[in-house]
Amino acid sequence: MLDYIIVGLGLSGLAVTSHLGKRNKSFRVYENLSQKSSLVAGGIFNPVILKRFTLAWNADEQLKMAIPFYQQFEEKYGVKLLYFWDIYRRFNSAEEQNNWFDAADKPGLGNFLDTQLIKEINPHVYADYSFGRVSSTGNIDTEILLNEYRNDLEKRDVLKYERFDYNQIITEANHVSYKGEKARNIIFCDGFGLKRNPFFNYLPLHGNKGEYITIFSEELKLDKAVKSSVFIMPMGNDLYKVGATYDNVDKTPSPTVDAREKLMSQLNKIISCKYEVIDQVAGIRPSTADRKPLVGRHPKIANFYCCNGFGSRGVLIAPSVSKELVEMIEDNKELSPEIDLKRFTRKHFKGD
Ligand SMILES: Cc1cc2nc3c(=O)[nH]c(=O)nc-3n(C[C@H](O)[C@H](O)[C@H](O)COP(=O)(O)OP(=O)(O)OC[C@H]3O[C@@H](n4cnc5c(N)ncnc54)[C@H](O)[C@@H]3O)c2cc1C
């Protein structure tokens, strides 16, 4: 009898299984490569919401846990995953500058927002109203992380690359059976795949499509990450990630011409030099109505759990939220009410 079956190995499945592994719990993971959100993510960790200059939900605490969480994989696999750099927020008006100063005075934000404005960061980046610097930010290479982790689990024979067929689960009194294998619990980390999950698809997971382009520019020579209407992230070798789009309507997995043109049009308003688009990726963010994760136990089936709803902040959210879920199952600890999927049960669950 296994301790757990896990469905999905994006950032959620990785964080959940990593916490389970530390407790020597046995598990089998199913992954069918149907969703790409974690793989294509820019991997940025940034506690500040750069549109409104507010602190993202619990971001300070999440950041403290996330850095060592990802560093352990750097050490384990001997690869570089974490990059620390500052974000330069490009202001569009004097009003935005004033809002920045107001925000920097607020508790918590002062640690991240520099009140010294920067006039120019690069001759090819337009800056009518200067830049504000956000510190304690950076990115993780989610593609390398997931590839290393998946290879590791595959070698240990605990990962199956196949579609998990929700219709084949048999629920028994104290365990579940799936294709002849028994497990005490099952945790669904299926991202936007939750829409096809008959046990949890009553939850209000909306999904938001995001696309990035990668550009090559010999002229630009930008060594800083810039946030304006788009994010420009230097990747070295004259390559830059530019994105991402937010689309609540299109839920198809492929990159679109529309998104590419939109990103290029926004980029053309920020930089003045030539570039070439060399790649484009897309994924569906598992976003929720109230922008909080969907974590917890199924309202009717005691050993069914969900760890989802990370929206556009999976890098910061995954390590701490998955830990809470594992502590809830293994140590009977209460989940924080704001992440507990119970908050939607009464309104959305029609199982009564
Ligand atoms: C373009 C883009 C840029 C982003 N940039 C950032 C960023 O810079 N910083 C940040 O923090 N977040 C970012 N995000 C958001 C981040 O990617 C998500 O919050 C996070 O990856 C969600 O992780 P997840 O594991 O819940 O979902 P997913 O990554 O979607 O993983 C779910 C997994 O379950 C698998 N699965 C689903 N159904 C089944 C099934 N039936 N059988 C087997 N396997 C199944 C899927 O194949 C998938 O691998 C970005 C997202 C996008 C799309």
The ligand as a MOL file (V3000), in Angstrom:
LIG
                    3D

  0  0  0     0  0            999 V3000
M  V30 BEGIN CTAB
M  V30 COUNTS 53 58 0 0 0
M  V30 BEGIN ATOM
M  V30 1 C 3.4470 32.4840 -19.4050 0
M  V30 2 C 3.4460 32.2590 -17.9310 0
M  V30 3 C 4.3670 32.9230 -17.1510 0
M  V30 4 C 4.3850 32.7300 -15.7700 0
M  V30 5 N 5.3400 33.3690 -15.0480 0
M  V30 6 C 5.3940 33.1580 -13.7040 0
M  V30 7 C 6.4140 33.7740 -12.9410 0
M  V30 8 O 7.2780 34.4700 -13.4700 0
M  V30 9 N 6.4220 33.5530 -11.5860 0
M  V30 10 C 5.4890 32.7550 -10.9660 0
M  V30 11 O 5.5460 32.5880 -9.7410 0
M  V30 12 N 4.5250 32.1540 -11.6900 0
M  V30 13 C 4.4460 32.3390 -13.0230 0
M  V30 14 N 3.4720 31.7350 -13.7560 0
M  V30 15 C 2.4520 30.9560 -13.0320 0
M  V30 16 C 2.9710 29.5950 -12.6220 0
M  V30 17 O 3.4470 28.9850 -13.7690 0
M  V30 18 C 1.8530 28.7830 -11.9610 0
M  V30 19 O 1.3820 29.4320 -10.8090 0
M  V30 20 C 2.3340 27.3930 -11.5410 0
M  V30 21 O 3.2060 26.8880 -12.4890 0
M  V30 22 C 1.1890 26.4260 -11.3660 0
M  V30 23 O 1.7180 25.1680 -11.0270 0
M  V30 24 P 0.8110 23.8830 -10.9360 0
M  V30 25 O 1.7110 22.7490 -10.6290 0
M  V30 26 O -0.3440 24.1270 -10.0350 0
M  V30 27 O 0.1610 23.7300 -12.4010 0
M  V30 28 P 0.8260 23.1780 -13.7460 0
M  V30 29 O 2.1460 23.7330 -13.9730 0
M  V30 30 O -0.2150 23.3590 -14.8010 0
M  V30 31 O 1.0070 21.6270 -13.4580 0
M  V30 32 C -0.0500 20.7050 -13.4730 0
M  V30 33 C 0.5140 19.4020 -13.9960 0
M  V30 34 O -0.4940 18.3950 -13.9600 0
M  V30 35 C -0.4210 17.6130 -15.1450 0
M  V30 36 N -1.7340 16.9930 -15.3520 0
M  V30 37 C -2.9310 17.6200 -15.4690 0
M  V30 38 N -3.9240 16.7190 -15.6440 0
M  V30 39 C -3.3280 15.4790 -15.6210 0
M  V30 40 C -3.8100 14.1280 -15.7520 0
M  V30 41 N -5.1120 13.8490 -15.9180 0
M  V30 42 N -2.9160 13.1160 -15.7080 0
M  V30 43 C -1.5920 13.3470 -15.5170 0
M  V30 44 N -1.0860 14.6080 -15.3910 0
M  V30 45 C -1.9420 15.6550 -15.4400 0
M  V30 46 C -0.0280 18.6290 -16.2070 0
M  V30 47 O 0.5620 18.0390 -17.3310 0
M  V30 48 C 0.9370 19.5360 -15.4590 0
M  V30 49 O 2.2840 19.1280 -15.5880 0
M  V30 50 C 3.4360 31.8740 -15.1450 0
M  V30 51 C 2.5150 31.1910 -15.9340 0
M  V30 52 C 2.5170 31.3680 -17.3210 0
M  V30 53 C 1.5260 30.5930 -18.1450 0
M  V30 END ATOM
M  V30 BEGIN BOND
M  V30 1 1 1 2
M  V30 2 1 2 3
M  V30 3 2 2 52
M  V30 4 2 3 4
M  V30 5 1 4 5
M  V30 6 1 4 50
M  V30 7 2 5 6
M  V30 8 1 6 7
M  V30 9 1 6 13
M  V30 10 2 7 8
M  V30 11 1 7 9
M  V30 12 1 9 10
M  V30 13 2 10 11
M  V30 14 1 10 12
M  V30 15 2 12 13
M  V30 16 1 13 14
M  V30 17 1 14 15
M  V30 18 1 14 50
M  V30 19 1 15 16
M  V30 20 1 16 17
M  V30 21 1 16 18
M  V30 22 1 18 19
M  V30 23 1 18 20
M  V30 24 1 20 21
M  V30 25 1 20 22
M  V30 26 1 22 23
M  V30 27 1 23 24
M  V30 28 2 24 25
M  V30 29 1 24 26
M  V30 30 1 24 27
M  V30 31 1 27 28
M  V30 32 2 28 29
M  V30 33 1 28 30
M  V30 34 1 28 31
M  V30 35 1 31 32
M  V30 36 1 32 33
M  V30 37 1 33 34
M  V30 38 1 33 48
M  V30 39 1 34 35
M  V30 40 1 35 36
M  V30 41 1 35 46
M  V30 42 1 36 37
M  V30 43 1 36 45
M  V30 44 2 37 38
M  V30 45 1 38 39
M  V30 46 1 39 40
M  V30 47 2 39 45
M  V30 48 1 40 41
M  V30 49 2 40 42
M  V30 50 1 42 43
M  V30 51 2 43 44
M  V30 52 1 44 45
M  V30 53 1 46 47
M  V30 54 1 46 48
M  V30 55 1 48 49
M  V30 56 2 50 51
M  V30 57 1 51 52
M  V30 58 1 52 53
M  V30 END BOND
M  V30 END CTAB
M  END
